[in-house]
Structure formats: structure tokens, C-alpha cells
């Protein structure tokens, strides 16, 4: 069962497992912070508690920052944190989904592959060159050319195929919206299906 948490600065809601919410709601430190009433959407897309407090023994302030996904992973998934896998990520890419089944510890390289694309085209590994689109993927810190394609969508699908081949579920997958071909009314097929 899921529990939805209203965020202070956004219409969206965070989702956690109901038993995790119950357990964390009984944590005295989190209760003192009024933790669940002060969660907000961070610019990174994560759910965060961040509040400054005046220090009692000296002048100034201290800021306490707690990311919801990290808190849950540290409490419930610490046994899966091993070797290079030290960063917490969301399997489905939705940083508001903090259910245990959606959280995993990742290595820095996997986290880098899963990061949001900075490509102007809008797809990871896809770059426009003249009137065509180049698909590239990083392998052992080197860019590997996948191919040139007439559309950004075809290049993104080629990237997805190569990412799955090289990295399995740990690879980045572009969300590709099929385009309609206005000239004959048929939908564009993924590049892999066109050869059939």
C-alpha cells in the first residue's frame, strides 16, 4: 500500500510505502522537525526537507537538509549498498516515487548514465548535424558512434537499443514519442522494424 505526501511548493505529491511512512512518522527527530509537513520539491526533482535553525550556544544558523529518497534508502536498503554502489537513484526515473521497490544504490557511472539529458535535441546521446541526427554512447569514458539517422526519434531509438545491449537495465533509455508521417498518414516505425 502507498502513502502520498503533499509538497509545500508543488502540486505534485511524493509517494512512499505506507509502512515506511508509519515507521518514519514515529521517529522522534523527524517529529521534532515536523518533517513530513515541510517536504518540498527541490530544483533537482528530488523531495527534500531543508530548514535553517538558530544555534543556541552561538550566533548564527545551522541548516538541516534531508533528501527523502536517501533517508529511506539508508534506513531500509543499507544492506544493498556495497562496493562502488553508494549513490541512491530511482529505477523508473521519477524522483517523487520513493517506494522501496523504486530505489536502488548505484555506482557513480550508472548514476551518470541515468542523469537527465543536456542535449539540445532532448534525447540522451542524440545530436543534430546539418539535417541529420548522430547517435553516440559513452563506453569506458569514450564516445562510440552508433550511426546517423534522418530523425531525432530514430537516433534516440538506436541509442536505446545500444544502451540495453551494453548496460541492460542500468543503461539510460530515452522516452521516445512516435511521430506521425503526414505525407501518407502512417506512423513512423522504430528503425529496427523498418528493415522487416
FILO-103180 format. One record per residue: residue number from 1; residue in one letter; x, y, z of N, C-alpha, C in turn. Coordinates in nm, 4 decimals. Layout:
<dotis>
k:r:n.X:n.Y:n.Z:ca.X:ca.Y:ca.Z:c.X:c.Y:c.Z
NUM:A:X:Y:Z:X:Y:Z:X:Y:Z
...
</dotis>
This chain:
<dotis>
k:r:n.X:n.Y:n.Z:ca.X:ca.Y:ca.Z:c.X:c.Y:c.Z
1:X:0.0829:-0.1174:0.0000:0.0000:0.0000:0.0000:0.0884:0.1251:0.0000
2:X:0.0436:0.2293:-0.0682:0.1219:0.3517:-0.0820:0.0648:0.4643:0.0032
3:X:0.1520:0.5578:0.0371:0.1093:0.6786:0.1073:0.1601:0.7977:0.0261
4:X:0.0711:0.8947:-0.0005:0.1069:1.0120:-0.0797:0.1294:1.1311:0.0131
5:X:0.2350:1.2079:-0.0156:0.2742:1.3202:0.0691:0.2646:1.4489:-0.0117
6:X:0.1883:1.5432:0.0398:0.1745:1.6749:-0.0242:0.3037:1.7535:-0.0031
7:X:0.3486:1.8191:-0.1090:0.4703:1.9000:-0.1015:0.4327:2.0466:-0.0835
8:X:0.5185:2.1202:-0.0126:0.4886:2.2597:0.0210:0.4860:2.3518:-0.1006
9:X:0.5678:2.3241:-0.1995:0.5847:2.4196:-0.3085:0.5449:2.3661:-0.4457
10:X:0.4704:2.2557:-0.4496:0.4367:2.1965:-0.5800:0.3021:2.1257:-0.5732
11:X:0.2402:2.1123:-0.6894:0.1136:2.0386:-0.6992:0.1366:1.8883:-0.6900
12:X:0.2558:1.8437:-0.7342:0.2858:1.7009:-0.7326:0.2916:1.6493:-0.5902
13:X:0.2817:1.5180:-0.5778:0.2926:1.4530:-0.4476:0.4028:1.3490:-0.4528
14:X:0.4694:1.3298:-0.3410:0.5669:1.2215:-0.3284:0.4909:1.0964:-0.2867
15:X:0.5442:0.9812:-0.3231:0.4816:0.8552:-0.2824:0.5851:0.7681:-0.2114
16:X:0.5425:0.7108:-0.0977:0.6261:0.6189:-0.0202:0.5408:0.4983:0.0174
17:X:0.6043:0.3914:0.0602:0.5315:0.2768:0.1113:0.4620:0.3174:0.2411
18:X:0.3394:0.2706:0.2621:0.2626:0.3082:0.3806:0.3351:0.2687:0.5090
19:X:0.3975:0.1495:0.5107:0.4667:0.1067:0.6331:0.5917:0.1911:0.6592
20:X:0.6551:0.2385:0.5546:0.7705:0.3276:0.5712:0.7239:0.4609:0.6299
21:X:0.6134:0.5139:0.5787:0.5581:0.6390:0.6328:0.5240:0.6225:0.7803
22:X:0.4596:0.5125:0.8151:0.4227:0.4879:0.9556:0.5471:0.4827:1.0437
23:X:0.6477:0.4114:0.9975:0.7712:0.3959:1.0746:0.8426:0.5304:1.0923
24:X:0.8577:0.6056:0.9833:0.9277:0.7338:0.9908:0.8475:0.8368:1.0709
25:X:0.7156:0.8243:1.0704:0.6313:0.9161:1.1466:0.6511:0.9014:1.2970
26:X:0.7082:0.7898:1.3385:0.7326:0.7663:1.4809:0.8746:0.8020:1.5235
27:X:0.9583:0.8428:1.4278:1.0956:0.8828:1.4591:1.0924:1.0184:1.5302
28:X:1.1470:1.0243:1.6527:1.1359:1.1450:1.7338:1.2026:1.2661:1.6685
29:X:1.3208:1.2469:1.6108:1.3907:1.3585:1.5467:1.3085:1.4149:1.4305
30:X:1.2521:1.3263:1.3472:1.1703:1.3715:1.2344:1.0433:1.4407:1.2833
31:X:0.9861:1.3908:1.3915:0.8675:1.4557:1.4504:0.9021:1.5960:1.4990
32:X:1.0165:1.6096:1.5655:1.0596:1.7415:1.6148:1.0780:1.8405:1.5002
33:X:1.1207:1.7908:1.3865:1.1400:1.8766:1.2680:1.0093:1.9064:1.1952
34:X:0.9037:1.8343:1.2293:0.7782:1.8389:1.1531:0.8101:1.8056:1.0066
35:X:0.8841:1.6972:0.9922:0.9453:1.6558:0.8667:0.8463:1.6468:0.7512
36:X:0.7409:1.5684:0.7661:0.6502:1.5424:0.6537:0.5684:1.6649:0.6144
37:X:0.5518:1.7596:0.7047:0.4779:1.8819:0.6708:0.5655:1.9849:0.6015
38:X:0.6957:1.9614:0.5997:0.7887:2.0589:0.5430:0.8691:2.0053:0.4258
39:X:0.8190:1.9009:0.3600:0.8865:1.8492:0.2417:0.8508:1.9354:0.1218
40:X:0.9496:1.9565:0.0343:0.9253:2.0359:-0.0853:0.9991:1.9749:-0.2029
41:X:0.9630:2.0210:-0.3213:1.0273:1.9753:-0.4433:1.1532:2.0582:-0.4659
42:X:1.2679:1.9919:-0.4711:1.3967:2.0571:-0.4950:1.4129:2.0808:-0.6450
43:X:1.4974:2.1752:-0.6837:1.5205:2.2044:-0.8256:1.5765:2.0840:-0.9009
44:X:1.6354:1.9887:-0.8297:1.6883:1.8668:-0.8920:1.5780:1.7660:-0.9221
45:X:1.4555:1.7928:-0.8738:1.3450:1.6999:-0.8925:1.3244:1.6070:-0.7747
46:X:1.4142:1.6121:-0.6766:1.4045:1.5279:-0.5576:1.3145:1.5928:-0.4529
47:X:1.2707:1.5124:-0.3566:1.1918:1.5611:-0.2435:1.2881:1.5864:-0.1289
48:X:1.2807:1.7074:-0.0719:1.3800:1.7456:0.0287:1.3154:1.8185:0.1458
49:X:1.3736:1.7969:0.2630:1.3450:1.8787:0.3813:1.4678:1.9662:0.3997
50:X:1.4478:2.0961:0.4097:1.5616:2.1859:0.4316:1.5130:2.3031:0.5148
51:X:1.5768:2.3173:0.6292:1.5345:2.4227:0.7202:1.6565:2.4737:0.7969
52:X:1.6570:2.6053:0.8209:1.7651:2.6662:0.8991:1.7156:2.6921:1.0407
53:X:1.8028:2.6676:1.1361:1.7712:2.6864:1.2774:1.8756:2.7772:1.3401
54:X:1.8307:2.8655:1.4294:1.9247:2.9487:1.5039:1.9975:2.8610:1.6040
55:X:2.1289:2.8757:1.6102:2.2086:2.7989:1.7052:2.1914:2.8575:1.8453
56:X:2.1730:2.7731:1.9458:2.1509:2.8175:2.0833:2.2783:2.8690:2.1496
57:X:2.3883:2.7976:2.1295:2.5112:2.8283:2.2034:2.5986:2.9350:2.1385
58:X:2.5688:2.9747:2.0170:2.6486:3.0770:1.9497:2.5626:3.1493:1.8477
59:X:2.6126:3.2578:1.7989:2.5388:3.3306:1.6962:2.5451:3.2541:1.5643
60:X:2.4448:3.2738:1.4848:2.4426:3.2101:1.3529:2.3340:3.1062:1.3415
61:X:2.3380:3.0361:1.2280:2.2359:2.9379:1.1965:2.3014:2.8083:1.1499
62:X:2.2268:2.7005:1.1620:2.2672:2.5727:1.1022:2.1520:2.5294:1.0121
63:X:2.1846:2.4672:0.9035:2.0828:2.4212:0.8093:2.0822:2.2696:0.8070
64:X:1.9644:2.2130:0.8223:1.9494:2.0681:0.8146:1.8824:2.0349:0.6817
65:X:1.9473:1.9473:0.6043:1.8969:1.9059:0.4740:1.8826:1.7545:0.4736
66:X:1.7628:1.7062:0.4425:1.7375:1.5621:0.4370:1.6612:1.5329:0.3076
67:X:1.7220:1.4523:0.2202:1.6546:1.4089:0.0978:1.5740:1.2834:0.1304
68:X:1.4475:1.2822:0.0937:1.3580:1.1721:0.1286:1.4081:1.0391:0.0738
69:X:1.4475:1.0343:-0.0530:1.4912:0.9069:-0.1122:1.6162:0.8528:-0.0433
70:X:1.7073:0.9429:-0.0033:1.8291:0.8995:0.0651:1.7989:0.8500:0.2062
71:X:1.7105:0.9201:0.2764:1.6709:0.8786:0.4112:1.6118:0.7385:0.4087
72:X:1.5209:0.7140:0.3147:1.4556:0.5831:0.3061:1.5565:0.4745:0.2691
73:X:1.6441:0.5025:0.1739:1.7444:0.4032:0.1340:1.8384:0.3710:0.2498
74:X:1.8820:0.4731:0.3233:1.9728:0.4497:0.4360:1.9067:0.3669:0.5460
75:X:1.7775:0.3863:0.5665:1.7053:0.3130:0.6719:1.6694:0.1708:0.6315
76:X:1.6334:0.1505:0.5041:1.5749:0.0224:0.4653:1.6560:-0.0563:0.3628
77:X:1.7470:0.0075:0.2924:1.8213:-0.0617:0.1862:1.9725:-0.0595:0.2077
78:X:2.0165:-0.0231:0.3262:2.1608:-0.0101:0.3531:2.2361:-0.1396:0.3234
79:X:2.1709:-0.2536:0.3389:2.2350:-0.3834:0.3138:2.2689:-0.4029:0.1660
80:X:2.2092:-0.3236:0.0768:2.2385:-0.3355:-0.0671:2.3478:-0.2382:-0.1115
81:X:2.3930:-0.1538:-0.0206:2.4988:-0.0573:-0.0536:2.6331:-0.1273:-0.0389
82:X:2.6985:-0.1510:-0.1522:2.8264:-0.2212:-0.1465:2.9158:-0.1791:-0.2622
83:X:3.0439:-0.1927:-0.2404:3.1416:-0.1601:-0.3435:3.1275:-0.0177:-0.3936
84:X:3.1143:-0.0045:-0.5246:3.1021:0.1265:-0.5884:2.9603:0.1831:-0.5801
85:X:2.8651:0.0996:-0.5397:2.7242:0.1419:-0.5372:2.6960:0.2205:-0.4084
86:X:2.7116:0.3526:-0.4172:2.6960:0.4381:-0.2996:2.5946:0.5496:-0.3176
87:X:2.5463:0.5700:-0.4397:2.4504:0.6767:-0.4681:2.3105:0.6172:-0.4838
88:X:2.2101:0.6874:-0.4336:2.0721:0.6389:-0.4403:2.0050:0.6949:-0.5646
89:X:1.9389:0.6081:-0.6401:1.8669:0.6511:-0.7593:1.7303:0.5874:-0.7675
90:X:1.6456:0.6428:-0.8530:1.5098:0.5919:-0.8745:1.5081:0.5101:-1.0029
91:X:1.4662:0.3876:-0.9937:1.4699:0.2949:-1.1067:1.3860:0.3457:-1.2236
92:X:1.2665:0.3962:-1.1940:1.1788:0.4403:-1.3027:1.2041:0.5851:-1.3460
93:X:1.3033:0.6506:-1.2857:1.3393:0.7874:-1.3232:1.2543:0.8944:-1.2566
94:X:1.1492:0.8561:-1.1865:1.0611:0.9510:-1.1180:1.1123:0.9730:-0.9758
95:X:1.1714:1.0886:-0.9503:1.2324:1.1162:-0.8204:1.1304:1.1413:-0.7103
96:X:1.0027:1.1523:-0.7470:0.8967:1.1657:-0.6471:0.8503:1.0292:-0.5974
97:X:0.8885:0.9238:-0.6664:0.8499:0.7873:-0.6311:0.9571:0.7280:-0.5394
98:X:0.9345:0.7400:-0.4099:1.0329:0.6957:-0.3101:0.9935:0.5637:-0.2457
99:X:0.9188:0.4804:-0.3185:0.8857:0.3479:-0.2684:1.0105:0.2606:-0.2721
100:X:1.0186:0.1655:-0.1812:1.1365:0.0794:-0.1716:1.1653:0.0068:-0.3029
101:X:1.0613:-0.0378:-0.3727:1.0826:-0.1104:-0.4974:1.1404:-0.0226:-0.6074
102:X:1.1361:0.1097:-0.5904:1.1859:0.2013:-0.6925:1.3230:0.2595:-0.6581
103:X:1.3758:0.2304:-0.5410:1.5051:0.2858:-0.5000:1.6138:0.1804:-0.5097
104:X:1.7318:0.2255:-0.5509:1.8466:0.1353:-0.5568:1.9749:0.2148:-0.5375
105:X:2.0772:0.1479:-0.4857:2.2101:0.2074:-0.4787:2.2785:0.1840:-0.6121
106:X:2.3447:0.2906:-0.6620:2.4108:0.2853:-0.7915:2.5549:0.3328:-0.7784
107:X:2.6352:0.2899:-0.8748:2.7708:0.3435:-0.8854:2.7619:0.4820:-0.9498
108:X:2.8671:0.5573:-0.9396:2.8710:0.6906:-0.9996:2.8526:0.6837:-1.1514
109:X:2.9089:0.5814:-1.2158:2.8965:0.5704:-1.3619:2.7522:0.5417:-1.4023
110:X:2.6820:0.4564:-1.3269:2.5415:0.4281:-1.3577:2.4584:0.5536:-1.3339
111:X:2.4847:0.6236:-1.2236:2.4107:0.7470:-1.1936:2.4309:0.8497:-1.3050
112:X:2.5522:0.8560:-1.3585:2.5821:0.9489:-1.4669:2.5028:0.9123:-1.5924
113:X:2.4938:0.7837:-1.6229:2.4172:0.7397:-1.7402:2.2691:0.7702:-1.7248
114:X:2.2186:0.7662:-1.6028:2.0754:0.7860:-1.5777:2.0371:0.9334:-1.5670
115:X:2.1358:1.0223:-1.5607:2.1088:1.1656:-1.5440:2.0316:1.2220:-1.6623
116:X:1.9554:1.3265:-1.6367:1.8757:1.3930:-1.7404:1.9675:1.4428:-1.8521
117:X:1.9194:1.4340:-1.9738:1.9978:1.4729:-2.0909:2.0201:1.6236:-2.0968
118:X:2.1389:1.6619:-2.1398:2.1674:1.8036:-2.1635:2.1675:1.8338:-2.3135
119:X:2.1323:1.7348:-2.3938:2.1294:1.7503:-2.5391:2.0216:1.8510:-2.5793
120:X:2.0548:1.9395:-2.6723:1.9576:2.0382:-2.7216:1.8423:1.9704:-2.7955
121:X:1.8668:1.8515:-2.8474:1.7643:1.7777:-2.9196:1.6605:1.7205:-2.8218
122:X:1.7020:1.6985:-2.6978:1.6100:1.6465:-2.5973:1.6248:1.4985:-2.5679
123:X:1.7137:1.4317:-2.6388:1.7381:1.2896:-2.6164:1.8839:1.2686:-2.5786
124:X:1.9064:1.1818:-2.4832:2.0434:1.1478:-2.4453:2.1129:1.0806:-2.5631
125:X:2.2367:1.1232:-2.5902:2.3170:1.0611:-2.6951:2.2797:1.0981:-2.8362
126:X:2.1955:1.2004:-2.8544:2.1500:1.2393:-2.9883:2.1872:1.3850:-3.0142
127:X:2.2537:1.4085:-3.1265:2.2997:1.5429:-3.1613:2.2676:1.5710:-3.3076
128:X:2.2223:1.6927:-3.3346:2.1891:1.7304:-3.4721:2.3150:1.7747:-3.5447
129:X:2.3331:1.7220:-3.6648:2.4438:1.7612:-3.7523:2.3859:1.7851:-3.8906
130:X:2.3844:1.9117:-3.9303:2.3205:1.9527:-4.0555:2.1739:1.9111:-4.0522
131:X:2.1301:1.8275:-4.1457:1.9900:1.7861:-4.1485:1.9701:1.6432:-4.0987
132:X:2.0698:1.5879:-4.0321:2.0620:1.4503:-3.9814:2.0948:1.4489:-3.8327
133:X:2.0768:1.3325:-3.7703:2.0977:1.3197:-3.6258:2.1957:1.2070:-3.5974
134:X:2.2977:1.2399:-3.5213:2.4009:1.1428:-3.4837:2.3641:1.0833:-3.3479
135:X:2.3767:0.9501:-3.3354:2.3589:0.8820:-3.2074:2.4950:0.8344:-3.1598
136:X:2.5301:0.8684:-3.0348:2.6560:0.8253:-2.9746:2.6273:0.7774:-2.8325
137:X:2.7154:0.6904:-2.7826:2.7028:0.6417:-2.6455:2.8418:0.6346:-2.5838
138:X:2.8472:0.6552:-2.4553:2.9748:0.6519:-2.3849:3.0049:0.5102:-2.3360
139:X:3.1237:0.4604:-2.3728:3.1696:0.3288:-2.3293:3.3108:0.3460:-2.2756
140:X:3.3294:0.3138:-2.1492:3.4606:0.3300:-2.0848:3.5165:0.4706:-2.1057
141:X:3.4304:0.5702:-2.0858:3.4657:0.7126:-2.0954:3.5028:0.7583:-2.2367
142:X:3.4645:0.6812:-2.3355:3.4900:0.7197:-2.4741:3.3589:0.7212:-2.5506
143:X:3.3418:0.8185:-2.6384:3.2212:0.8264:-2.7210:3.2303:0.7271:-2.8356
144:X:3.1276:0.6463:-2.8506:3.1208:0.5473:-2.9581:3.0067:0.5868:-3.0520
145:X:3.0388:0.6013:-3.1793:2.9411:0.6387:-3.2818:2.8487:0.5204:-3.3082
146:X:2.7170:0.5445:-3.3009:2.6181:0.4407:-3.3294:2.5708:0.4517:-3.4736
147:X:2.5455:0.5743:-3.5185:2.5001:0.5919:-3.6559:2.4388:0.7283:-3.6795
148:X:2.4067:0.7563:-3.8063:2.3392:0.8793:-3.8476:2.1978:0.8431:-3.8897
149:X:2.1008:0.9288:-3.8544:1.9600:0.8976:-3.8774:1.8864:1.0213:-3.9278
150:X:1.7785:1.0011:-4.0030:1.7049:1.1151:-4.0573:1.6239:1.1910:-3.9511
151:X:1.5864:1.1248:-3.8413:1.5085:1.1932:-3.7369:1.5732:1.1724:-3.6003
152:X:1.5436:1.2656:-3.5107:1.5939:1.2555:-3.3731:1.5364:1.1320:-3.3048
153:X:1.4117:1.0991:-3.3359:1.3466:0.9840:-3.2737:1.4157:0.8528:-3.3116
154:X:1.4521:0.8407:-3.4389:1.5221:0.7193:-3.4829:1.6592:0.7091:-3.4164
155:X:1.7273:0.8218:-3.4050:1.8573:0.8220:-3.3377:1.8417:0.7843:-3.1904
156:X:1.7366:0.8341:-3.1267:1.7111:0.8026:-2.9856:1.6807:0.6540:-2.9673
157:X:1.6041:0.5966:-3.0602:1.5749:0.4536:-3.0529:1.7016:0.3698:-3.0730
158:X:1.7895:0.4149:-3.1627:1.9168:0.3452:-3.1831:2.0015:0.3525:-3.0563
159:X:2.0016:0.4698:-2.9919:2.0734:0.4853:-2.8647:2.0158:0.3880:-2.7614
160:X:1.8826:0.3824:-2.7515:1.8184:0.2929:-2.6546:1.8598:0.1479:-2.6750
161:X:1.8584:0.1052:-2.8013:1.8945:-0.0328:-2.8329:2.0382:-0.0627:-2.7903
162:X:2.1300:0.0290:-2.8194:2.2707:0.0091:-2.7840:2.2894:0.0141:-2.6324
163:X:2.2159:0.1037:-2.5649:2.2244:0.1148:-2.4193:2.1790:-0.0150:-2.3523
164:X:2.0694:-0.0720:-2.4022:2.0217:-0.2002:-2.3477:2.1227:-0.3116:-2.3725
165:X:2.1811:-0.3113:-2.4912:2.2797:-0.4122:-2.5277:2.4029:-0.4047:-2.4365
166:X:2.4499:-0.2831:-2.4110:2.5720:-0.2655:-2.3322:2.5497:-0.2704:-2.1810
167:X:2.4395:-0.2108:-2.1341:2.4233:-0.1902:-1.9903:2.3003:-0.2556:-1.9290
168:X:2.2152:-0.3163:-2.0103:2.0934:-0.3775:-1.9565:2.0059:-0.2728:-1.8897
169:X:1.9428:-0.3088:-1.7793:1.8522:-0.2161:-1.7114:1.9256:-0.1003:-1.6443
170:X:2.0583:-0.1075:-1.6362:2.1359:0.0016:-1.5764:2.1657:0.1126:-1.6766
171:X:2.1284:0.0920:-1.8012:2.1514:0.1934:-1.9039:2.0394:0.2957:-1.9098
172:X:2.0696:0.4094:-1.9674:1.9702:0.5155:-1.9851:1.8839:0.4821:-2.1050
173:X:1.7535:0.5020:-2.0920:1.6606:0.4788:-2.2019:1.5838:0.6082:-2.2270
174:X:1.5901:0.6576:-2.3491:1.5137:0.7762:-2.3875:1.3664:0.7414:-2.3988
175:X:1.2804:0.8321:-2.3562:1.1370:0.8166:-2.3781:1.1073:0.8799:-2.5132
176:X:1.0726:0.7972:-2.6092:1.0544:0.8427:-2.7466:0.9055:0.8409:-2.7818
177:X:0.8567:0.9555:-2.8259:0.7176:0.9669:-2.8702:0.7154:0.9489:-3.0207
178:X:0.6431:0.8457:-3.0701:0.6399:0.8235:-3.2152:0.5778:0.9425:-3.2873
179:X:0.6353:0.9776:-3.4030:0.5821:1.0872:-3.4849:0.4951:1.0296:-3.5936
180:X:0.3955:1.1044:-3.6324:0.3116:1.0638:-3.7459:0.3736:1.1164:-3.8738
181:X:0.3665:1.0365:-3.9759:0.4154:1.0782:-4.1062:0.2971:1.1403:-4.1803
182:X:0.2993:1.2727:-4.1960:0.1836:1.3434:-4.2526:0.1629:1.3152:-4.4014
183:X:0.2659:1.2703:-4.4724:0.2511:1.2528:-4.6162:0.1607:1.1350:-4.6522
184:X:0.1674:1.0250:-4.5759:0.0825:0.9114:-4.6118:-0.0066:0.8654:-4.4969
185:X:-0.0030:0.9376:-4.3841:-0.0912:0.9058:-4.2730:-0.0474:0.7873:-4.1889
186:X:0.0660:0.7258:-4.2234:0.1129:0.6121:-4.1437:0.2066:0.6601:-4.0349
187:X:0.2178:0.5817:-3.9289:0.3101:0.6159:-3.8205:0.4501:0.5702:-3.8557
188:X:0.5476:0.6500:-3.8140:0.6861:0.6083:-3.8305:0.7104:0.4841:-3.7459
189:X:0.7791:0.3881:-3.8004:0.8146:0.2689:-3.7263:0.9517:0.2872:-3.6639
190:X:0.9752:0.2222:-3.5502:1.1105:0.2251:-3.4971:1.2075:0.1743:-3.6022
191:X:1.3305:0.2258:-3.5990:1.4274:0.1939:-3.7044:1.4499:0.0446:-3.7177
192:X:1.4420:-0.0298:-3.6081:1.4694:-0.1731:-3.6125:1.3596:-0.2463:-3.6888
193:X:1.2375:-0.1897:-3.6900:1.1247:-0.2558:-3.7577:1.1194:-0.2231:-3.9069
194:X:1.1889:-0.1194:-3.9502:1.1786:-0.0777:-4.0909:1.2451:-0.1773:-4.1856
195:X:1.3409:-0.2503:-4.1380:1.4134:-0.3418:-4.2250:1.3318:-0.4665:-4.2560
196:X:1.2264:-0.4911:-4.1803:1.1471:-0.6124:-4.1992:1.0638:-0.6085:-4.3254
</dotis>
